[in-house]
Amino acid sequence: MSAEREEVWLALSDLWLDSELDEPWLRSIAAVLRNSGLSRAELERIFHYEVAPVVWLNHWVTAGVWGAFDRDWLVEGCRRNQARGRWHRGCCRLLRWPMSYGCRGEWQQVLALLDDEG
């Protein structure tokens, strides 16, 4: 597993924190994604199929994680999701709205920053 991909997982997981993400924070997420060297399509796959299934419930609880997710827990979950097949991807497509609801706006801002500064 590449260290760059782990950094992408960590950066993307910030989108699900129970915190207000300001523009500098979103720019730092975009910078990590840009520096990873991964294509936009791959970054979107990572967002939807690897990171979202691990952390999405944080936006649906009363008092979620607000500082940072545990790195070991996050990486383990994302690795597991990365290795899963077609059934997992199908479930993620069905659950896309609830898994991304809480951070959809911020994700679109990050993508716009990638386009603007890429």
GROMACS elastic network, one bead per residue, 0.5 to 0.9 nm:
[ bonds ]
;  ai    aj funct       b0    kb
    1     4     6  0.85481   500
    1     5     6  0.72275   500
    1     6     6  0.76851   500
    1    79     6  0.83360   500
    2     5     6  0.53947   500
    2     6     6  0.66416   500
    2     7     6  0.88540   500
    3     6     6  0.51004   500
    3     7     6  0.62599   500
    3     8     6  0.86934   500
    4     7     6  0.50833   500
    4     8     6  0.62866   500
    4     9     6  0.87596   500
    4    32     6  0.84362   500
    4    33     6  0.87858   500
    4    35     6  0.81816   500
    4    36     6  0.53702   500
    4    37     6  0.83736   500
    4    38     6  0.89889   500
    5     9     6  0.62585   500
    5    10     6  0.86806   500
    5    36     6  0.70213   500
    5    38     6  0.85862   500
    5    46     6  0.88597   500
    6     9     6  0.50062   500
    6    10     6  0.62656   500
    6    11     6  0.86064   500
    6    75     6  0.65700   500
    6    78     6  0.85899   500
    7    10     6  0.50547   500
    7    11     6  0.60492   500
    7    12     6  0.84958   500
    7    32     6  0.70625   500
    7    33     6  0.83326   500
    7    36     6  0.80468   500
    8    11     6  0.50806   500
    8    12     6  0.59838   500
    8    13     6  0.83994   500
    8    29     6  0.81920   500
    8    32     6  0.63820   500
    8    33     6  0.59062   500
    8    36     6  0.71117   500
    8    43     6  0.81425   500
    8    46     6  0.82907   500
    9    12     6  0.52785   500
    9    13     6  0.60453   500
    9    14     6  0.89180   500
    9    46     6  0.75710   500
    9    47     6  0.79763   500
    9    50     6  0.78888   500
    9    51     6  0.61577   500
    9    74     6  0.76471   500
    9    75     6  0.71960   500
    9    78     6  0.72793   500
   10    13     6  0.51857   500
   10    14     6  0.68169   500
   10    51     6  0.86081   500
   10    68     6  0.86507   500
   10    69     6  0.80319   500
   10    71     6  0.72328   500
   10    74     6  0.75078   500
   10    75     6  0.79534   500
   11    14     6  0.55720   500
   11    15     6  0.77703   500
   11    28     6  0.81574   500
   11    29     6  0.53141   500
   11    30     6  0.83968   500
   11    32     6  0.67907   500
   11    33     6  0.77607   500
   12    15     6  0.56813   500
   12    16     6  0.79021   500
   12    29     6  0.68181   500
   12    33     6  0.84519   500
   12    46     6  0.87059   500
   12    47     6  0.67761   500
   12    51     6  0.70582   500
   12    52     6  0.86593   500
   12   107     6  0.86182   500
   13    16     6  0.56226   500
   13    17     6  0.70975   500
   13    47     6  0.85837   500
   13    51     6  0.64509   500
   13    52     6  0.77046   500
   13    54     6  0.87882   500
   13    55     6  0.68456   500
   13    56     6  0.89713   500
   13    68     6  0.81495   500
   13    69     6  0.73706   500
   13    74     6  0.81982   500
   14    17     6  0.52324   500
   14    18     6  0.87979   500
   14    19     6  0.86282   500
   14    21     6  0.83200   500
   14    25     6  0.89176   500
   14    29     6  0.80500   500
   14    66     6  0.87600   500
   14    67     6  0.85971   500
   14    68     6  0.69143   500
   14    69     6  0.79813   500
   15    18     6  0.85919   500
   15    19     6  0.86585   500
   15    21     6  0.75684   500
   15    26     6  0.85280   500
   15    29     6  0.87829   500
   15   102     6  0.83786   500
   15   103     6  0.57384   500
   15   104     6  0.87062   500
   15   106     6  0.67919   500
   15   107     6  0.71485   500
   16    19     6  0.82235   500
   16    52     6  0.82409   500
   16    55     6  0.65248   500
   16    56     6  0.64489   500
   16    57     6  0.85194   500
   16    58     6  0.64000   500
   16    59     6  0.62779   500
   16    65     6  0.85031   500
   16    66     6  0.86204   500
   16   100     6  0.84835   500
   16   102     6  0.70153   500
   16   103     6  0.61922   500
   17    20     6  0.81882   500
   17    21     6  0.86046   500
   17    55     6  0.85775   500
   17    58     6  0.68887   500
   17    59     6  0.73700   500
   17    64     6  0.71354   500
   17    65     6  0.57602   500
   17    67     6  0.69766   500
   17    68     6  0.69313   500
   17    69     6  0.79172   500
   17   103     6  0.89735   500
   18    58     6  0.71760   500
   18    59     6  0.67063   500
   18    63     6  0.75207   500
   18    64     6  0.55323   500
   18    65     6  0.57577   500
   18    67     6  0.78842   500
   19    65     6  0.84154   500
   19    66     6  0.53509   500
   19    67     6  0.76129   500
   21    24     6  0.81365   500
   21    25     6  0.58493   500
   21    26     6  0.65091   500
   21   106     6  0.76475   500
   22    25     6  0.53967   500
   22    26     6  0.63506   500
   22    27     6  0.87158   500
   23    26     6  0.50178   500
   23    27     6  0.60150   500
   23    28     6  0.85658   500
   23   109     6  0.87771   500
   24    28     6  0.61952   500
   24    29     6  0.87291   500
   25    28     6  0.50900   500
   25    29     6  0.63883   500
   25    30     6  0.87086   500
   26    29     6  0.50728   500
   26    30     6  0.62097   500
   26    31     6  0.85984   500
   26   106     6  0.73404   500
   26   107     6  0.86042   500
   26   109     6  0.73580   500
   26   110     6  0.59107   500
   26   113     6  0.81991   500
   27    31     6  0.60727   500
   27    32     6  0.87120   500
   27   109     6  0.89268   500
   27   110     6  0.69631   500
   27   113     6  0.68221   500
   27   114     6  0.87331   500
   28    32     6  0.63477   500
   28    33     6  0.87054   500
   29    32     6  0.52659   500
   29    33     6  0.63678   500
   29    34     6  0.86823   500
   29   110     6  0.70679   500
   30    33     6  0.50760   500
   30    34     6  0.60543   500
   30    35     6  0.85144   500
   30   110     6  0.54653   500
   30   111     6  0.73834   500
   30   112     6  0.89738   500
   30   113     6  0.63210   500
   30   114     6  0.58990   500
   30   117     6  0.89552   500
   31    34     6  0.50285   500
   31    35     6  0.59782   500
   31    36     6  0.85114   500
   31   113     6  0.87201   500
   31   114     6  0.78474   500
   31   117     6  0.89556   500
   32    35     6  0.51448   500
   32    36     6  0.61849   500
   33    36     6  0.52485   500
   33    37     6  0.74376   500
   33    38     6  0.73451   500
   33    40     6  0.87289   500
   33    43     6  0.73823   500
   33   114     6  0.80044   500
   34    37     6  0.60487   500
   34    38     6  0.73453   500
   34    39     6  0.86256   500
   34    40     6  0.88606   500
   34   114     6  0.67620   500
   34   117     6  0.88504   500
   34   118     6  0.72079   500
   35    38     6  0.80633   500
   36    39     6  0.87593   500
   38    41     6  0.81896   500
   38    42     6  0.61645   500
   38    43     6  0.64695   500
   39    42     6  0.51564   500
   39    43     6  0.62217   500
   39    44     6  0.86487   500
   40    44     6  0.61716   500
   40    45     6  0.86488   500
   40   111     6  0.83686   500
   40   114     6  0.85460   500
   41    44     6  0.51385   500
   41    45     6  0.63162   500
   41    46     6  0.87190   500
   42    46     6  0.61789   500
   42    47     6  0.85764   500
   43    46     6  0.50275   500
   43    47     6  0.61398   500
   43    48     6  0.87166   500
   44    48     6  0.61936   500
   44    49     6  0.83740   500
   45    48     6  0.52606   500
   45    49     6  0.56265   500
   45    50     6  0.72770   500
   46    49     6  0.54913   500
   46    51     6  0.61943   500
   46    52     6  0.82373   500
   46    78     6  0.86072   500
   46    82     6  0.80915   500
   47    50     6  0.60833   500
   47    51     6  0.52935   500
   47    52     6  0.59003   500
   47    53     6  0.89318   500
   48    51     6  0.64785   500
   48    52     6  0.53789   500
   48    53     6  0.73741   500
   48    89     6  0.86422   500
   48    92     6  0.69149   500
   48    93     6  0.80777   500
   48    96     6  0.71702   500
   48    99     6  0.81277   500
   48   100     6  0.79650   500
   49    52     6  0.63551   500
   49    53     6  0.64926   500
   49    78     6  0.84935   500
   49    81     6  0.66951   500
   49    82     6  0.73308   500
   49    88     6  0.77862   500
   49    89     6  0.62608   500
   49    92     6  0.62082   500
   49    93     6  0.84665   500
   50    53     6  0.63008   500
   50    54     6  0.71846   500
   50    77     6  0.77864   500
   50    79     6  0.74438   500
   50    80     6  0.80688   500
   50    81     6  0.50535   500
   50    82     6  0.56744   500
   51    54     6  0.54549   500
   51    55     6  0.64874   500
   51    56     6  0.81795   500
   51    74     6  0.79384   500
   51    75     6  0.89755   500
   51    77     6  0.79263   500
   51    78     6  0.57502   500
   51    81     6  0.79991   500
   52    55     6  0.54381   500
   52    56     6  0.52291   500
   52    57     6  0.87983   500
   52    78     6  0.88754   500
   52    92     6  0.84479   500
   52    96     6  0.85444   500
   52    99     6  0.59520   500
   52   100     6  0.70055   500
   53    56     6  0.59398   500
   53    57     6  0.83076   500
   53    77     6  0.84173   500
   53    78     6  0.82504   500
   53    81     6  0.77420   500
   53    92     6  0.71489   500
   53    95     6  0.88818   500
   53    99     6  0.68979   500
   54    57     6  0.79145   500
   54    74     6  0.69638   500
   54    77     6  0.59184   500
   54    78     6  0.67790   500
   54    81     6  0.82266   500
   55    58     6  0.58237   500
   55    59     6  0.82226   500
   55    69     6  0.84177   500
   55    74     6  0.79665   500
   55    99     6  0.82985   500
   56    59     6  0.60513   500
   56    60     6  0.75009   500
   56    98     6  0.77283   500
   56   100     6  0.69281   500
   56   101     6  0.87152   500
   56   102     6  0.81431   500
   57    60     6  0.50512   500
   57    61     6  0.65872   500
   57    64     6  0.84613   500
   57    98     6  0.87224   500
   57    99     6  0.73391   500
   58    61     6  0.56824   500
   58    62     6  0.85361   500
   58    63     6  0.81324   500
   58    64     6  0.50606   500
   58    65     6  0.65292   500
   58    66     6  0.89894   500
   59    62     6  0.80915   500
   59    63     6  0.87345   500
   59    64     6  0.67076   500
   59    65     6  0.88755   500
   59    99     6  0.85543   500
   59   101     6  0.82860   500
   59   102     6  0.57794   500
   59   103     6  0.83266   500
   60    63     6  0.88391   500
   60    64     6  0.79319   500
   60    98     6  0.88162   500
   60   102     6  0.81426   500
   61    64     6  0.57035   500
   63    66     6  0.83033   500
   65    68     6  0.66344   500
   65    69     6  0.67463   500
   66    69     6  0.81300   500
   68    71     6  0.81745   500
   69    72     6  0.87680   500
   69    73     6  0.76520   500
   69    74     6  0.66714   500
   70    73     6  0.53846   500
   70    74     6  0.61016   500
   70    75     6  0.86046   500
   71    74     6  0.51529   500
   71    75     6  0.60085   500
   71    76     6  0.84270   500
   72    75     6  0.52612   500
   72    76     6  0.60085   500
   72    77     6  0.85321   500
   73    76     6  0.52706   500
   73    77     6  0.62078   500
   73    78     6  0.86564   500
   74    77     6  0.52012   500
   74    78     6  0.61064   500
   74    79     6  0.85317   500
   75    78     6  0.51159   500
   75    79     6  0.59964   500
   75    80     6  0.84982   500
   76    79     6  0.52157   500
   76    80     6  0.62411   500
   76    81     6  0.87218   500
   77    80     6  0.51149   500
   77    81     6  0.62539   500
   77    82     6  0.86163   500
   78    82     6  0.60048   500
   78    83     6  0.86755   500
   79    82     6  0.50023   500
   79    83     6  0.64056   500
   79    84     6  0.88652   500
   80    83     6  0.53704   500
   80    84     6  0.65327   500
   81    84     6  0.51633   500
   81    85     6  0.83607   500
   81    88     6  0.76361   500
   82    85     6  0.81492   500
   84    87     6  0.77264   500
   84    88     6  0.59519   500
   84    89     6  0.78440   500
   85    88     6  0.56191   500
   85    89     6  0.65515   500
   85    90     6  0.88842   500
   86    89     6  0.51095   500
   86    90     6  0.61306   500
   86    91     6  0.86822   500
   87    90     6  0.50901   500
   87    91     6  0.62911   500
   87    92     6  0.86579   500
   88    91     6  0.51503   500
   88    92     6  0.61872   500
   88    93     6  0.86815   500
   89    93     6  0.62084   500
   89    94     6  0.87073   500
   90    93     6  0.51044   500
   90    94     6  0.63462   500
   90    95     6  0.86891   500
   91    94     6  0.50793   500
   91    95     6  0.61667   500
   91    96     6  0.83933   500
   92    95     6  0.50169   500
   92    96     6  0.56486   500
   92    99     6  0.80840   500
   93    96     6  0.50365   500
   93    97     6  0.83539   500
   94    97     6  0.77674   500
   95    98     6  0.56719   500
   95    99     6  0.59510   500
   95   100     6  0.85282   500
   96    99     6  0.51522   500
   96   100     6  0.60003   500
   96   101     6  0.80712   500
   97   100     6  0.54242   500
   97   101     6  0.54847   500
   97   104     6  0.88738   500
   98   101     6  0.51567   500
   98   102     6  0.78334   500
   99   102     6  0.76109   500
   99   103     6  0.86673   500
  100   103     6  0.55719   500
  100   104     6  0.54635   500
  100   107     6  0.86413   500
  101   104     6  0.54817   500
  101   105     6  0.84599   500
  102   105     6  0.79556   500
  102   106     6  0.87276   500
  103   106     6  0.53047   500
  103   107     6  0.60507   500
  103   108     6  0.86424   500
  104   107     6  0.51110   500
  104   108     6  0.62400   500
  104   109     6  0.86950   500
  105   108     6  0.51823   500
  105   109     6  0.63078   500
  105   110     6  0.87685   500
  106   110     6  0.62225   500
  106   111     6  0.86561   500
  107   110     6  0.50657   500
  107   111     6  0.62463   500
  107   112     6  0.86212   500
  108   111     6  0.50600   500
  108   112     6  0.61539   500
  108   113     6  0.86189   500
  109   112     6  0.50123   500
  109   113     6  0.61924   500
  109   114     6  0.86544   500
  110   113     6  0.50168   500
  110   114     6  0.62688   500
  110   115     6  0.87269   500
  111   115     6  0.63204   500
  111   116     6  0.86626   500
  112   115     6  0.50148   500
  112   116     6  0.60566   500
  112   117     6  0.85231   500
  113   117     6  0.59009   500
  113   118     6  0.78096   500
  114   117     6  0.54516   500
  114   118     6  0.52747   500
  115   118     6  0.52887   500
